[in-house]
């Protein structure tokens, strides 16, 4: 059985914050992970939950795999390009602002393979 992958690119949230949520679901059953993410009180929980639901739907539709047999084999958040701009401060200075983004990848695998 091939690994089922789904990617979320340019999530407007730092990878450090997304990793807090991603680490909770790694290695869990797909249904259990989706249910857990409903009650995590973090901003990153909703996009990660949608990504996981998309990966489960891809597995069911494209590979004919039951959602009960799936588990989260790998899930990770990497840094994406940072958007940089500046705010002007007092005395002719400027304050750099960094808008950090992240890429999230989830890999599902069938139990027993």
Buried (B, 14 or more C-beta within 10 A) or exposed (E): EEEBBBEBEEBEBBBEBBBEBBEBBBEBBBEEBBEBBEEBEBEBBEBBBBBBBBBBEBBBEEEEBEBEBBBBBBBBBEEBEEEEEEEEEEEEEEEEEEEBBBBBBBBBBBEEE
